[in-house]
Amino acid sequence: MTHVLQNVVFPLDRDPDLLPLYADPETWSVIDEEPVRVSNRAHLGNILGRTQARIVAGRRVSLGTYFNAFPASYWQHWTSVREVRLTVRTTGPATILVYRSNGAGTKQRVATREVTGDAVTSFDLSLTEYAGGGWIWFDVVADEKSAVLEGAQWTTEQEPVRTGKASLGITTYNKPDYCVDTLRALADAPDALELVDRVFLIDQGTQLVADQEGYDDVAARLGETLQVIRQPNLGGSGGFSRSMHETLQRPESDFVQLLDDDVRLEPESLRRSIVFARFATKPTLVGGHMFDLLDRPKLHGWAEVVDEHPFMWRNLYQEEMPHDFGVANLRQSPLLHMRMDADYNGWWMCLIPVEAIREVGLSLPAFIKWDDAEFCLRAGEAGYPTVSLPGVALWHVSWVNKDDTIDWQAYFHARNRIVAGLLHSNAPRGGRLIEHSRRVDLKHLMMMQYYPVALRLQALRDVLSGPEHMRANLATAMPAARALAADFPETIIHRDPSVVLHSRHGRQVFARRKMHDFDSPTGLALRIFTARTLLAHWLHRPDPANVAQPEVEFSKGDAHWWRVPAFDSALVSSADGSGKNVYTRDRRKYRQMLFESVRLHRRLRRRWPQLQQQYRSALPGLVSDASWQKIFEERA
């Protein structure tokens, strides 16, 4: 039996920014080791349909792109498939050229065929030379007349290890328009929908998806496949755990595919993730990459890991991310030809085998932050790896215009990172985690950001109280954190156009630098700077004039921890640019919070072994299906 591993597809939207992810009709060169576009021949008019494209006479189009190249190294490493067939259907005179790459991105020709008329051309390709990385793709060159690529598929005759379907779990809070668009994309993609058992839409908001325009029509189209479940806001962890719980009751489902709500879905990615999981030699979590919904050719992460000693998440090759495919396409990006192994994948799109859930449990009751990373680490320790699969992706609102480390989410960043460290870190007393956490407090205090420090201190107290607090405050921690903001004037974003705020000494302007290239102090200079700043803020009261009116103004991008502390107050633009925050030095709060941070971190270090034992012993009860079912029933 022939199994389709991957369809060649073209964008659903007529958006020129999307075209480089699907087809590359451009000519490229290299100048000073950087890719340079020599000619741009991309025209949306040549996209004729979901699987069809026109190749204009005398021109060449490469399918060596993010969505249409075949990620050979991942299939070789994670599955037992060793032979694939590329079948290309064309109309008109053309030449089809098949290429492969290795882990260094070096291109090699594999095969060439000339075709005329209505042609169906097949290439049998082996997956035996891609251990370190590499893709396979094809180009189409039109002859003296235009040709049409009617369609192409990557297939295998090998039988999959598993044959079950996937249930989808979408968790939403007041994003009904996005959810209806996602449901509509699914309804319009029968080849993806045939692999779906149920779609569980967990609505935790007050703006209900069922009330959104267009919902009734798409619900009728999906029929019994769609099940909408309402529950109180239990965060991402509560919503996704509900999807896991419901999927466990479905014998037809081998997997649950978790999806965030504020996304745009590529339905072919959904199909590919399920197919890959079916063929994986062992039950495997299959994650999707995240493109920026507001800058659509830009990829924000290829594979994500958790560093052991600071116990902090990051992208592999973080200095190279985000990657803009509008600037350098796949063929011009050698790094992206390497096989990159992940520790975890964000739950904007992550497929999880039901076997893994039955063995390791559901999500930690974390509300948000670290629930995805902790689950993947837990699954990995039990023998269920996570693969962030190229060619599987969606578009999600990125973090470019956000700073959730200084709003109510600071509590969850701090608490859940420490809890995940207690559960999974093998470094003595968490390695550098506690030291790093204390430094984060110091930076906030020096920048006059007292609200996030108050939240982080509460997070430390809760961690020290023991693991049961996570279940107890699952529904209350977020409202409590948001309510606390009223005690901190710095949280007010001033947007009133009739009251324009100005600083006494104007805006501080700094030379623009490359990303990841800062003028921050390091080494001995850093220690001297920190000591002087901490001492100055401890001893000296702010000038009353600077309390009455901000001393200086910073743009958000310039308001770094080594610049702001030199002033008594600062006017700083908000992350989204909608207004400005006023940060004012408060010696009393500073002293109290600095003392409390030092005290709590010392206590955490001293009690780390005891807490580690407590949290690890409590984990099975916190994440069990029975525990979550009780939570759902109590909050029904």
C-alpha positions in Angstrom: 0.0 0.0 0.0 1.3 3.5 -0.9 1.4 6.0 2.0 1.7 9.7 1.4 4.4 11.2 3.6 4.2 14.7 2.3 2.3 16.6 -0.3 3.8 19.5 -2.2 1.5 22.4 -1.5 1.2 26.2 -2.1 -0.1 28.9 0.3 -3.8 29.1 1.1 -3.5 32.9 1.3 -2.6 35.1 -1.6 0.2 36.7 0.5 3.5 37.5 -1.2 5.3 37.2 2.1 4.4 33.6 2.3 5.7 32.6 -1.1 9.3 32.0 -0.1 8.2 29.3 2.3 6.6 27.3 -0.5 8.4 28.1 -3.8 11.6 29.8 -4.7 11.6 31.2 -8.3 14.4 33.6 -7.5 18.1 33.7 -8.5 20.6 33.9 -5.6 24.3 34.5 -5.3 26.7 34.9 -2.4 28.6 38.1 -1.5 30.9 38.1 1.6 29.5 34.8 2.7 25.9 36.2 2.8 23.1 35.2 0.4 22.1 37.9 -2.0 19.0 37.8 -4.2 20.1 38.6 -7.7 16.6 38.6 -9.3 13.1 38.4 -8.0 10.7 36.6 -10.3 8.0 35.6 -7.7 4.5 36.3 -8.9 1.4 35.1 -7.0 -0.4 34.9 -10.3 1.7 31.8 -11.1 0.2 29.9 -8.1 -2.8 28.2 -9.7 -4.1 26.2 -6.8 -3.3 24.4 -3.6 -1.1 21.9 -5.5 -0.5 23.7 -8.8 1.9 26.3 -10.0 2.9 27.7 -13.4 6.6 27.8 -14.4 7.0 30.6 -17.0 8.8 29.7 -20.2 12.6 29.8 -19.8 12.4 30.1 -16.0 13.2 27.9 -13.1 11.4 27.3 -9.8 12.9 25.4 -6.9 10.8 23.5 -4.4 13.8 23.5 -2.1 11.8 25.4 0.5 10.7 25.1 4.1 7.3 23.5 3.3 8.1 21.6 0.2 11.6 20.1 0.6 11.6 16.7 2.2 13.4 16.5 5.6 15.3 13.3 4.9 17.6 13.3 7.9 14.7 13.3 10.3 13.0 10.5 8.5 16.2 8.5 8.5 16.9 9.1 12.2 13.5 8.7 13.7 11.8 6.1 11.5 12.7 2.9 9.7 11.7 4.2 6.3 14.7 3.8 3.9 13.1 4.3 0.5 10.8 7.1 -0.6 9.4 7.8 -4.0 9.0 11.4 -5.4 6.2 11.5 -7.9 5.9 14.7 -9.9 3.0 15.5 -12.3 3.5 18.1 -15.0 2.0 19.6 -18.1 4.2 21.0 -20.9 7.9 20.8 -21.7 10.1 20.9 -18.7 13.1 19.6 -16.9 12.9 18.1 -13.4 16.1 18.2 -11.4 16.3 16.4 -8.0 18.8 17.5 -5.4 19.9 16.5 -2.0 22.0 18.2 0.7 24.1 17.0 3.6 24.3 18.4 7.2 26.5 21.2 6.1 24.1 22.4 3.5 26.2 21.2 0.5 24.0 20.7 -2.6 24.4 17.6 -4.8 22.4 16.6 -8.0 20.6 13.3 -7.7 18.7 12.9 -10.9 17.4 14.8 -14.0 14.5 14.1 -16.3 13.1 15.9 -19.3 9.3 15.7 -19.8 6.7 16.8 -22.3 3.0 16.8 -22.5 1.0 15.4 -19.5 3.8 13.6 -17.6 3.9 11.6 -14.4 7.6 11.2 -13.3 8.8 9.1 -10.4 12.2 9.1 -8.6 13.1 6.3 -6.2 15.3 7.8 -3.4 17.1 6.1 -0.6 17.3 7.5 3.0 20.7 6.1 4.0 23.1 9.0 3.8 21.4 11.6 6.0 22.6 10.8 9.6 24.0 14.2 10.3 21.4 16.2 8.3 20.1 17.0 4.8 17.1 17.5 2.7 15.8 16.3 -0.7 14.0 18.6 -3.1 13.4 19.2 -6.8 13.4 22.1 -9.2 11.3 22.5 -12.3 12.7 24.4 -15.4 10.3 25.3 -18.2 11.4 25.0 -21.8 10.4 27.3 -24.6 6.8 27.2 -23.4 5.4 27.6 -19.9 4.9 24.4 -17.9 2.6 23.6 -15.1 3.4 21.7 -11.9 0.2 19.8 -11.4 1.2 18.2 -8.1 3.9 16.2 -6.4 4.0 13.8 -3.5 6.6 12.0 -1.3 5.4 8.4 -0.7 6.6 5.1 0.7 5.4 1.5 0.3 6.5 0.7 3.9 3.7 0.1 6.5 3.6 2.5 9.5 4.2 1.3 13.0 0.9 2.7 14.2 -2.4 3.4 12.4 -4.6 5.3 14.8 -5.9 8.8 14.4 -5.2 12.0 16.4 -7.6 14.0 18.4 -7.0 17.8 18.4 -7.0 19.8 21.6 -7.4 23.6 21.1 -7.3 25.6 24.3 -8.8 29.1 24.1 -9.4 32.2 26.2 -11.3 35.0 24.4 -9.9 34.3 20.9 -13.1 33.2 19.2 -12.2 34.6 15.8 -8.9 32.8 15.6 -10.6 29.5 16.6 -13.3 29.8 14.0 -10.6 30.4 11.4 -8.7 27.3 12.5 -11.8 25.2 12.4 -12.6 26.5 8.9 -9.1 25.6 7.8 -9.6 22.0 9.1 -13.0 21.7 7.4 -11.4 22.8 4.1 -8.7 20.2 4.3 -10.2 16.7 4.0 -6.9 15.0 3.5 -5.8 16.2 6.9 -9.2 15.8 8.5 -9.4 12.1 7.6 -6.6 11.5 10.1 -8.5 13.3 12.9 -10.7 11.5 15.3 -12.1 14.4 17.4 -11.5 18.1 17.7 -11.8 19.1 21.4 -12.2 22.9 21.7 -11.7 23.8 25.4 -13.3 27.2 25.8 -12.2 28.9 29.0 -13.2 32.4 28.2 -16.1 34.8 28.4 -16.2 35.6 24.7 -17.4 32.2 23.6 -16.4 30.6 20.3 -19.9 29.4 19.9 -21.1 33.0 19.7 -18.6 34.0 17.0 -19.8 34.7 13.5 -19.2 31.7 11.2 -19.1 29.2 14.0 -22.5 27.6 13.3 -21.6 27.0 9.7 -18.2 25.4 10.4 -19.6 23.4 13.3 -22.2 21.9 10.9 -19.5 21.0 8.5 -17.4 19.3 11.1 -20.4 17.5 12.7 -19.6 15.1 15.5 -15.9 15.5 15.0 -16.1 18.8 16.8 -16.7 18.9 20.6 -16.8 22.2 22.4 -16.2 21.9 26.2 -16.6 24.9 28.5 -14.7 25.2 31.8 -13.3 27.9 34.0 -10.0 29.4 33.1 -7.4 26.9 34.3 -4.7 28.2 32.0 -3.0 26.4 29.1 -2.1 23.5 31.4 -5.7 23.1 32.4 -7.1 23.4 28.9 -4.5 21.0 27.4 -4.9 18.5 30.2 -8.6 18.5 29.5 -7.9 17.6 25.8 -5.5 14.9 27.0 -8.2 13.6 29.4 -10.8 13.5 26.7 -8.5 11.8 24.2 -7.8 9.0 26.7 -11.5 8.1 26.4 -11.2 7.7 22.6 -9.9 4.2 21.6 -9.6 5.5 18.0 -7.0 8.1 18.9 -3.3 7.1 19.2 -2.3 10.8 19.6 -3.5 14.2 20.8 -2.4 17.2 18.8 -2.2 20.3 21.0 -2.8 23.7 19.3 -2.8 27.2 20.7 -5.8 29.4 19.9 -4.1 32.6 18.4 -2.6 30.8 15.4 -3.0 30.3 11.7 -2.8 26.7 10.7 -1.1 25.1 7.7 -3.4 22.0 7.4 -0.7 20.0 5.6 1.5 20.4 8.6 -1.1 18.8 10.8 -1.3 15.8 8.4 2.5 15.5 8.3 2.9 15.5 12.0 0.4 12.6 12.4 2.0 10.6 9.6 5.5 11.1 11.0 4.3 9.9 14.4 2.7 6.8 12.9 6.0 5.9 11.2 8.3 6.7 14.2 10.1 3.6 15.4 9.2 4.4 19.0 6.3 6.6 20.3 7.5 10.1 19.7 6.3 13.6 20.5 6.2 15.6 17.2 6.4 19.3 17.5 5.8 22.1 15.0 7.9 25.2 14.4 6.5 28.6 15.0 6.4 31.4 12.4 5.6 35.0 13.4 1.9 35.7 12.5 2.7 39.4 12.0 5.9 38.8 10.1 5.1 35.6 8.3 8.4 34.5 6.7 10.2 34.8 10.0 10.8 31.5 12.0 11.3 32.0 15.7 12.8 28.6 16.6 14.1 25.4 15.0 14.7 23.3 18.1 14.4 24.2 21.7 16.4 22.9 24.6 16.8 23.3 28.4 20.3 24.0 29.6 21.1 21.9 32.6 22.9 24.2 35.0 21.0 27.5 34.7 18.0 25.3 33.9 16.7 27.7 31.4 15.1 27.2 28.0 16.5 28.5 24.8 16.7 27.9 21.0 19.6 25.8 19.7 21.8 28.3 17.8 19.8 31.1 19.5 22.1 33.8 18.0 20.9 32.7 14.5 17.2 33.1 15.4 14.7 34.3 14.3 15.4 33.3 10.7 13.8 35.3 7.9 13.1 33.1 4.9 12.4 36.3 2.9 16.1 37.2 3.4 17.7 33.8 3.0 15.7 30.8 1.8 16.3 27.2 2.8 18.9 26.5 0.0 20.9 29.6 1.2 20.9 28.6 4.9 23.4 25.9 5.6 22.6 25.8 9.4 19.0 24.7 8.6 20.3 21.5 6.9 21.7 20.2 10.1 19.5 17.7 12.1 18.7 19.5 15.4 17.5 17.5 18.3 15.1 19.2 20.8 14.4 18.7 24.5 10.9 20.1 24.1 8.5 21.8 21.8 6.1 24.6 22.6 2.5 23.7 22.9 1.5 26.1 20.1 1.6 22.8 18.1 2.7 19.5 19.6 1.5 16.0 19.0 1.7 13.6 21.9 1.3 9.8 21.8 -1.5 8.5 24.1 1.0 5.9 25.3 3.1 8.7 26.8 0.2 10.3 28.6 -0.9 7.0 30.1 2.7 6.4 31.4 3.8 9.8 32.6 0.5 11.6 33.2 -1.0 14.8 32.0 0.3 18.4 32.3 1.7 19.8 35.5 -1.0 22.1 37.1 1.2 25.1 36.2 -1.5 27.3 34.6 1.0 28.7 32.0 4.8 28.8 31.4 7.0 25.7 31.5 4.1 23.2 31.3 5.2 22.2 27.8 8.9 22.0 28.6 8.3 20.1 31.9 6.0 17.6 30.2 8.5 17.0 27.3 11.4 16.5 29.8 9.3 14.1 31.8 8.3 12.2 28.7 11.9 12.1 27.6 13.1 10.6 30.9 10.5 7.9 30.3 11.8 7.2 26.8 9.5 9.3 24.7 11.6 11.7 22.6 10.5 15.1 21.2 11.2 15.9 17.6 10.7 19.4 16.3 10.0 18.4 12.7 10.9 20.8 9.8 8.0 21.3 7.3 5.6 21.2 10.2 4.7 24.7 11.4 2.0 27.3 12.0 1.9 31.0 12.5 1.6 32.4 16.1 1.7 35.9 17.5 5.4 36.2 18.5 6.9 37.8 21.6 8.4 40.7 19.7 5.9 43.3 21.1 5.5 41.7 24.5 7.4 41.5 27.8 5.6 39.1 30.0 8.5 39.0 32.4 7.3 42.2 34.0 3.5 41.6 34.0 1.4 39.1 36.0 3.1 36.2 34.2 6.3 36.9 36.1 4.9 34.8 38.9 4.5 31.7 36.6 7.9 32.3 35.0 9.6 32.1 38.3 7.6 29.5 40.1 7.3 27.0 37.3 10.9 27.2 36.3 12.0 26.4 39.9 9.4 23.6 40.1 10.6 22.1 36.8 14.2 22.3 38.1 13.2 20.5 41.3 11.6 17.8 39.2 14.2 17.4 36.5 17.6 19.0 37.3 20.4 16.6 38.1 22.7 19.4 39.1 23.5 19.7 42.8 21.0 22.1 44.4 19.8 23.1 40.9 23.2 24.2 39.6 23.1 27.9 38.8 19.3 28.1 38.8 19.0 29.7 42.2 21.9 32.2 41.5 20.3 33.1 38.2 16.9 33.6 39.9 18.4 35.9 42.4 20.2 37.9 39.7 16.8 38.4 37.9 15.4 39.9 41.1 18.4 42.2 41.4 18.0 43.4 37.8 14.4 44.2 38.3 15.1 46.0 41.5 17.8 48.1 39.9 15.4 49.0 37.1 12.7 50.1 39.6 10.4 47.2 38.5 9.0 46.3 41.9 5.8 44.6 40.7 7.5 41.6 39.1 9.8 41.2 42.1 6.8 41.1 44.4 5.4 38.3 42.2 8.6 36.4 42.1 8.9 36.6 45.9 5.4 35.2 46.2 6.5 32.4 43.8 9.4 31.5 46.0 7.2 31.4 49.1 4.7 29.1 47.3 7.5 26.8 46.1 8.8 26.6 49.6 5.3 25.7 50.9 5.3 22.4 49.1 3.9 20.9 45.9 0.2 20.9 47.0 0.0 24.6 46.4 0.0 24.1 42.7 -3.3 22.3 42.7 -4.7 24.6 45.4 -4.1 27.9 43.6 -4.5 26.7 40.0 -7.6 28.9 39.4 -6.6 31.7 41.8 -2.9 32.5 41.3 -3.5 34.4 38.1 -6.3 36.7 39.5 -4.3 37.3 42.6 -1.2 38.2 40.6 -3.2 40.6 38.4 -4.9 42.2 41.5 -1.5 42.9 43.0 -0.7 45.3 40.2 -2.9 47.9 41.8 -0.3 48.4 44.5 2.4 49.3 41.9 2.0 52.6 39.9 4.7 51.5 37.5 2.2 49.0 36.0 0.0 51.8 34.6 0.5 52.3 30.9 -0.2 56.0 30.2 -2.1 56.3 26.9 -4.2 59.4 27.4 -3.5 61.6 24.3 -4.6 64.7 26.3 -1.9 64.2 28.8 1.5 63.9 27.1 4.2 62.8 29.5 7.7 64.3 29.2 10.9 63.8 31.2 13.1 66.5 32.7 16.2 65.7 30.7 14.8 64.3 27.5 15.2 60.9 25.8 18.3 58.9 26.1 19.5 57.7 22.7 22.0 55.0 22.0 23.7 53.8 18.9 21.9 50.9 17.2 23.7 47.6 17.5 23.3 44.2 16.0 21.0 41.8 17.8 22.7 40.0 20.7 25.5 42.7 20.6 25.2 44.8 23.8 27.4 47.3 25.6 26.6 45.7 29.0 29.4 45.4 31.6 31.1 42.1 32.0 33.6 40.5 34.3 35.1 42.8 37.0 33.3 45.8 35.5 30.0 44.0 36.0 30.8 43.3 39.7 31.8 46.9 40.3 28.7 48.2 38.6 26.4 45.9 40.5 27.9 46.7 43.9 27.9 50.5 43.3 24.3 50.4 42.1 23.0 48.2 44.9 24.7 50.4 47.5 23.5 53.7 45.9 19.9 52.5 45.8 20.2 51.3 49.4 21.7 54.5 50.8 20.3 57.4 48.8 16.8 58.7 48.5 15.6 59.9 45.0 15.6 63.6 44.2 12.0 64.9 44.9 12.1 66.6 41.5 12.7 63.3 39.8 9.8 61.8 41.8 7.5 64.5 40.7 8.5 64.2 37.0 10.5 61.4 35.3 14.2 62.3 35.1 14.8 60.7 31.6 13.1 58.8 28.9 14.0 55.5 27.3 12.7 53.5 24.4 11.9 50.0 25.4 14.8 48.7 23.3 17.3 51.0 25.1 15.9 50.5 28.7 18.5 47.9 29.8 19.4 47.0 33.3 22.8 48.6 33.0 21.4 51.9 31.9 18.2 52.7 33.8 19.7 52.3 37.3 21.7 55.4 36.9 18.6 57.5 37.3 16.0 58.2 40.0 13.1 57.7 37.6 12.5 56.9 33.9 9.7 57.2 31.4 9.9 53.9 29.3 7.8 53.1 26.3 5.7 49.9 26.7 6.6 46.8 24.8 3.7 47.1 22.4 4.3 50.8 21.8 0.8 51.8 22.9 1.9 54.0 25.8 4.5 54.7 28.5 5.3 53.4 31.9 6.8 55.6 34.7 9.4 53.8 36.8 10.4 55.7 40.1 12.9 54.6 42.7 11.4 53.6 46.0 14.1 53.1 48.7 11.7 51.5 51.1 10.4 48.9 48.7 13.9 48.3 47.3 15.3 47.5 50.8 12.5 45.3 51.8 12.5 43.3 48.6 16.2 43.0 48.3 16.4 41.6 51.9 13.5 39.2 51.2 14.9 38.0 47.9 18.3 37.2 49.6 16.5 35.4 52.5 14.1 33.3 50.3 16.8 32.3 47.9 19.1 31.2 50.8 16.2 29.2 52.2 15.5 27.6 48.8 19.2 26.6 48.5 19.2 25.2 52.0 16.0 23.2 51.5 16.6 22.1 47.9 17.3 18.4 48.5 14.2 18.2 50.8 12.0 20.0 48.4 13.3 18.0 45.4 12.2 14.8 47.2 8.8 16.3 48.1 8.0 17.5 44.5 9.3 14.3 42.9 7.2 12.2 45.2 4.1 14.3 44.6 4.5 14.5 40.9 2.5 11.3 40.0 -0.5 12.6 42.0 -0.3 16.1 40.5 -0.4 14.9 36.9 -2.6 11.8 37.1 -5.7 11.6 35.0 -7.7 11.0 38.2 -6.3 14.1 39.8 -7.2 16.3 36.8 -10.7 14.7 36.5 -11.3 15.7 40.1 -10.2 19.3 39.3 -12.6 19.4 36.3 -15.5 18.1 38.4 -14.8 20.5 41.2 -14.8 23.5 38.8 -17.6 22.3 36.5 
